[in-house]
Amino acid sequence: MCNMEDVLQLFKTFQSITLCKNLEFPKMCHNINTQLNPMSEESKRRINLMYAVTIIAAVIAGIVFTIGSSKALEATNTTEFCTSCHSMQWVEEEWMESGHYKNASGVRAGCPDCHVPHSLGQKLYAKVMAAKDVWGEITGNIDSEEKFEEQRWTMANRVWSHMEATNSRECRSCHAFESMDLSEQEKISRKKHKKAEAQGKTCIDCHKGVAHEEPSEPDA
């Protein structure tokens, strides 16, 4: 039950609000409204400041993250990085004996040119898939030449299947039927390229083992 003091307090509050509506005592109204409203002007200013600081911090963090990610992708997207694993030394030696390493035109195609897409999303996916080889190195699954050769057919087929699925996307960054001057090619090459284009074939259908030795299918 309400006592007399509660009734008087309620009456005073009602009277104060009525005065506010009539705009008779602006200063008193402001004080009363501040007391009735738990969020003061100072609190609002502090909250707005917190929001501003949070947004600025988020933008700065986003910029730092973007720059850091870009630098990390750039650092891991080199032939030197790819061949830094022990298990990659054998395929590196094969690549150095191929036309992709040294040729008459002086154009060199390294690991990222053939195995890493250009667009960001596809590049990140390729990095995740490449982690399998890193894991194989760490766990000792391919940490010797003998173990690597045991897994080579499986790994090669995984790469070939990916190239087929993407229509040899990375190959076509440098090679494309529409850019070829067939008249400058040898007769057999000209004939095969015309036939491949007509049949809708992709580069990897005919060019397995170009930069690395083509593994033999193991006995069943």
Number of C-alpha atoms within 10 A of each C-alpha: 4 6 7 9 9 11 11 11 11 12 12 12 14 12 11 18 16 13 15 18 11 11 12 12 12 13 11 15 19 12 11 15 15 13 11 11 10 9 12 13 11 9 11 11 12 12 13 12 12 12 12 12 12 12 12 12 12 12 12 12 12 12 12 12 12 12 12 12 12 13 12 11 15 10 12 14 19 15 15 13 12 17 16 11 14 13 21 18 14 15 14 21 13 15 21 15 13 16 16 18 16 14 10 6 7 10 11 12 17 19 18 17 17 18 19 20 18 14 8 12 9 12 17 15 12 14 16 10 11 14 11 12 17 18 12 15 18 12 10 13 16 22 18 15 15 10 13 19 14 15 15 19 15 14 15 17 13 11 13 16 13 15 20 15 11 11 17 20 21 18 17 14 12 11 13 13 13 8 9 12 9 15 8 9 12 9 11 8 12 16 12 12 19 12 12 16 14 9 9 9 15 20 22 18 13 12 10 14 14 14 22 18 13 13 17 8 10 9 4 3
